[in-house]
Amino acid sequence: MRRFPWFILVSLIIILMLALFYPTAKTAPTNLTQTNGTAMQDQVQIAEFDDYEYGTEEMYFTALDHSGGNIHSTPGHQYFNSYSIEIIVEQFSQDDSNSLRLSKQMENDQAYLMSVLQAFESPDVKMNPSIQNNILTAFEKLNLTDEVSKTLIEAMFAEDTPWLAKNTFTLIAEADFDHQALIASIAEKSKLHASTLIQERALQLISDLDIAGDNEHMEKIDKFLMNLSEHPNEKIRTLAIEQRVWAMSERDRYEDMLILINQYLFDDSHNVRERMYEIIELEVINAYNSHNSNIENNLISLLNTQHIDINDQELDRINSLLSHLEDDSLHHNPRQSLHL
């Protein structure tokens, strides 16, 4: 019997190995590299982008953001199917009649939403205000599902990519989302961060929120404001105190508002006291038009206190408030006015 040639056996084994491993090797993505400061990469295949326009056509993207970093990754999550700035510019260069369709695309594709957030203030987008306006229009139509809210919060707290955090905050603020659950979640997560910038942004979002009524979300926001009212940074502390007092007013918790005002009238910070004067003028005197003897008595006590430094301008402000409160007192007590 003739022996089977060994080289034929080896050839068969090689052919078999190539058949098994060739498809994987062909489609494996390559990593980004940097050569002499210039970003270099191979094209990375992604799924279909939009059946309306692109059908089943295979698309490729450049996985770089405008700052030269990897557009794929955000803290805690990886978005491997990201979209290039060129695609975002092309899509949002059209008139805003496509805004609802693009908004739905953001809702259904978190990689696309993240790419829009990343591209919002890139040079290619900023040079064309109409594109930014179209992005904002589509963004305002977002349905804030749990998945969308999670992505927005993740992006807003992307500390290692501050431009992404800034873009996300800007879009949320400009879109004026009246969504207590989203803002409450942002407030809760802000408590875990020492960054005053993040806390200032959370306070600004709260200031734009319609916070009428009482519910679990408002309780979270109130706790956040109460915690920041003890913040060592005076600006953060002042903003938090002011927001908390205003929140009590908007939630029709008038007595709670008065308690806070009377408490902070004797605060060591001139800025905090000035905010209380403004609220007294707008809410107690003008809006509610109801006399409150505690505030009046506390303002008189404030004039005589020794441990708080009150300058002439603040003294004039207190006297002006007392004058209005006394007039209001006479209006509500006509018997007293007869003896004058």
C-alpha positions in Angstrom: 0.0 0.0 0.0 1.3 3.5 -0.9 1.8 5.9 2.0 -0.2 9.1 2.0 2.2 11.9 1.1 2.9 14.0 4.2 2.9 17.4 2.3 -0.8 16.8 1.2 -1.8 16.2 4.8 -0.1 19.4 5.9 -1.8 21.4 3.0 -5.2 20.1 4.1 -4.6 21.2 7.7 -3.5 24.7 6.5 -6.6 25.1 4.3 -8.8 24.0 7.1 -7.3 26.5 9.5 -7.7 29.4 7.0 -11.3 28.5 6.5 -12.0 28.6 10.2 -10.2 31.8 11.1 -10.2 34.0 8.0 -13.8 35.6 8.5 -12.9 36.7 12.0 -9.6 38.2 11.0 -11.2 40.0 8.1 -13.8 41.9 10.2 -11.9 42.5 13.5 -11.7 46.2 14.2 -8.4 47.9 14.7 -7.5 50.2 17.6 -6.8 53.9 17.3 -3.2 55.0 17.2 -1.4 58.3 17.4 1.6 59.0 15.0 3.5 62.2 15.4 0.5 63.9 17.0 -1.8 63.0 14.1 -4.8 60.7 14.8 -4.6 57.5 12.6 -7.1 54.7 12.5 -8.7 52.1 10.2 -12.3 52.3 9.4 -14.6 50.5 11.8 -17.8 48.9 10.5 -21.1 49.8 12.2 -24.7 48.9 11.8 -27.2 50.7 9.6 -27.8 54.3 10.6 -31.1 55.3 9.1 -33.4 53.1 7.0 -35.1 56.3 5.6 -31.9 57.6 4.0 -29.3 55.0 4.0 -31.2 51.7 3.6 -29.1 48.7 4.2 -25.9 50.3 3.0 -22.8 49.5 5.1 -21.4 52.7 6.7 -18.0 53.6 8.3 -17.1 56.3 10.7 -14.1 58.0 12.0 -14.0 57.3 15.7 -12.6 60.6 16.8 -14.3 63.6 18.5 -13.4 67.2 17.7 -10.8 67.3 20.4 -9.0 64.2 19.0 -10.0 61.8 21.7 -11.7 58.4 21.3 -15.4 59.0 20.8 -16.4 55.5 21.9 -15.9 55.6 25.6 -17.7 57.4 28.4 -17.3 56.7 32.2 -18.9 53.4 33.0 -20.1 52.6 29.5 -18.8 51.8 26.1 -20.5 53.0 22.9 -18.8 51.1 20.1 -21.2 52.1 17.4 -20.7 55.8 17.6 -21.3 58.2 14.7 -18.9 60.7 13.2 -19.3 64.5 13.5 -19.7 64.5 9.7 -22.8 62.3 10.0 -24.3 64.5 12.7 -23.6 67.7 10.7 -25.1 66.1 7.6 -28.3 65.0 9.4 -28.9 68.2 11.2 -28.0 70.5 8.3 -31.5 69.7 6.9 -34.5 71.8 7.9 -36.1 71.1 11.3 -38.9 69.1 9.7 -36.7 66.1 10.4 -36.4 67.0 14.1 -39.0 64.5 15.3 -37.4 61.6 13.3 -33.9 62.5 14.6 -35.3 62.8 18.1 -36.7 59.3 17.9 -33.3 58.2 16.6 -31.7 59.6 19.8 -34.3 57.8 21.9 -33.8 54.4 20.3 -30.1 54.5 19.8 -28.1 55.6 22.8 -24.8 55.6 20.8 -26.4 58.2 18.4 -27.6 60.3 21.4 -24.1 60.2 22.9 -22.6 61.2 19.5 -25.0 64.2 19.2 -24.0 65.3 22.8 -20.4 65.1 21.9 -20.8 67.0 18.6 -23.0 69.8 19.9 -20.2 72.4 20.4 -17.6 71.0 18.0 -16.1 73.5 15.6 -18.0 72.0 12.7 -21.3 72.5 14.5 -20.6 75.9 16.2 -19.7 77.5 12.9 -23.3 76.9 11.7 -25.8 78.1 14.3 -28.7 76.6 12.4 -27.3 73.1 13.0 -27.1 73.8 16.7 -30.7 75.1 16.7 -31.8 72.0 14.8 -30.1 69.8 17.4 -31.8 71.7 20.2 -35.2 71.4 18.5 -34.8 67.7 18.2 -33.5 67.5 21.8 -36.5 69.3 23.1 -38.7 66.6 21.6 -36.9 63.7 23.4 -39.1 61.4 25.4 -37.1 61.0 28.6 -37.3 57.3 29.1 -35.2 55.6 31.8 -32.6 54.7 29.2 -32.4 58.2 27.8 -32.2 59.8 31.3 -29.4 57.3 32.2 -27.4 58.3 29.2 -27.9 62.1 29.9 -26.9 61.7 33.5 -23.9 59.6 32.6 -22.7 62.2 30.0 -23.3 65.2 32.4 -21.0 63.6 35.0 -18.3 62.7 32.5 -15.5 64.3 34.5 -12.7 63.0 32.3 -14.4 64.6 29.2 -15.4 68.0 30.5 -16.5 69.2 27.1 -19.1 66.4 27.0 -20.4 67.3 30.4 -20.7 70.9 29.4 -22.5 70.1 26.2 -25.0 67.9 28.0 -25.7 70.4 30.7 -26.1 73.2 28.1 -28.6 71.1 26.1 -30.6 70.1 29.2 -30.7 73.7 30.4 -31.6 75.1 27.0 -34.3 72.4 26.3 -35.9 73.5 29.6 -37.0 69.9 30.5 -39.8 70.1 33.0 -39.0 66.7 34.3 -38.7 66.4 38.1 -37.4 62.8 38.0 -34.4 63.7 35.8 -33.4 66.8 37.8 -33.9 64.9 41.1 -31.5 62.2 39.9 -29.0 64.8 38.8 -29.3 66.5 42.2 -28.8 63.2 44.0 -25.7 62.3 42.0 -24.3 65.8 42.5 -24.1 65.1 46.3 -21.5 62.5 45.6 -19.2 65.0 43.7 -17.0 67.6 45.3 -16.9 69.6 42.2 -18.5 73.0 42.7 -19.0 73.3 39.0 -21.2 70.3 38.9 -23.1 71.5 42.0 -23.6 74.9 40.4 -25.0 73.3 37.3 -27.4 71.2 39.3 -28.6 74.3 41.1 -29.2 76.1 37.9 -31.3 73.2 36.5 -33.3 73.3 39.7 -33.9 77.0 39.4 -35.4 76.4 35.9 -37.7 73.6 37.1 -41.4 73.9 37.7 -41.4 72.6 41.2 -45.0 73.1 42.3 -46.5 70.3 44.4 -45.1 67.7 46.8 -43.8 64.3 45.7 -40.8 62.0 46.1 -38.8 63.9 43.5 -39.3 67.2 45.3 -38.3 65.7 48.6 -35.0 64.6 47.0 -34.4 68.0 45.6 -35.2 69.6 49.0 -32.7 67.3 50.7 -30.0 68.3 48.2 -30.7 72.0 48.7 -30.6 71.5 52.5 -27.2 69.7 52.3 -25.7 72.5 50.1 -27.0 75.2 52.5 -24.1 74.1 54.7 -21.6 74.1 51.9 -18.2 75.7 52.6 -18.2 77.6 49.3 -20.3 80.8 49.9 -21.6 81.0 46.4 -22.9 77.4 46.4 -24.3 77.9 49.9 -26.1 81.2 49.0 -27.6 79.7 45.8 -28.8 76.6 47.7 -30.4 78.7 50.4 -32.1 81.0 47.9 -33.4 78.1 45.9 -34.8 76.3 48.9 -36.7 79.3 50.1 -38.1 79.9 46.6 -39.0 76.3 46.3 -41.2 76.5 49.5 -43.0 79.5 48.0 -43.6 77.7 44.6 -44.9 74.6 46.5 -47.3 76.8 48.4 -45.6 76.0 51.7 -45.9 79.6 52.9 -45.3 78.9 56.6 -42.2 76.9 55.8 -40.9 79.7 53.6 -41.4 82.2 56.5 -39.5 79.9 58.9 -36.5 79.8 56.5 -36.6 83.5 55.9 -36.6 84.3 59.7 -33.8 81.8 60.2 -31.5 83.2 57.5 -32.2 86.9 58.3 -29.5 86.5 61.0 -27.0 84.7 58.8 -23.4 85.9 59.0 -23.2 86.1 55.2 -24.3 89.5 53.7 -25.2 87.8 50.5 -27.6 85.4 52.2 -29.3 88.2 54.1 -29.6 90.2 50.8 -31.4 87.3 49.2 -33.8 87.2 52.1 -34.5 90.9 51.7 -35.3 90.3 48.0 -37.7 87.4 48.9 -39.4 89.5 51.6 -40.0 92.3 49.1 -41.3 90.0 46.3 -43.1 87.3 48.2 -44.2 88.7 51.6 -44.9 92.3 50.7 -45.9 92.2 47.0 -47.1 88.7 46.3 -48.9 87.6 49.4 -49.6 91.1 50.7 -50.1 89.6 54.2 -48.5 91.0 57.4 -46.0 88.8 59.2 -45.1 90.1 62.7 -42.2 87.7 63.1 -40.4 89.1 60.0 -41.0 92.6 61.2 -39.7 91.9 64.7 -36.7 90.1 63.3 -35.8 93.0 61.1 -36.0 95.3 64.1 -33.8 92.9 66.1 -31.4 92.8 63.2 -30.9 96.6 63.4 -29.9 96.2 67.0 -27.7 93.1 66.8 -24.0 93.4 67.7 -22.5 90.3 66.1 -23.5 91.1 62.5 -21.8 93.8 60.6 -24.4 95.9 58.8 -23.3 98.7 56.4 -25.3 101.8 55.6 -26.7 100.4 52.4 -28.0 97.4 54.2 -29.4 99.6 56.9 -31.4 101.6 54.4 -32.7 98.4 52.9 -33.9 97.1 56.2 -35.6 100.4 57.0 -37.3 100.4 53.7 -38.7 96.9 54.3 -39.9 97.9 57.7 -41.7 100.9 56.3 -43.6 98.7 53.8 -44.4 96.1 56.5 -45.6 98.7 58.9 -47.9 100.1 56.2 -49.1 96.7 55.4 -49.7 96.1 59.2 -51.9 99.3 59.3 -53.8 98.0 56.3 -54.6 94.7 58.0 -55.3 96.4 61.4 -57.5 99.4 60.8 -58.2 99.8 64.5 -54.5 100.6 65.0 -54.6 103.2 62.2 -57.4 105.1 64.0 -55.0 105.9 66.9 -52.4 107.5 64.7 
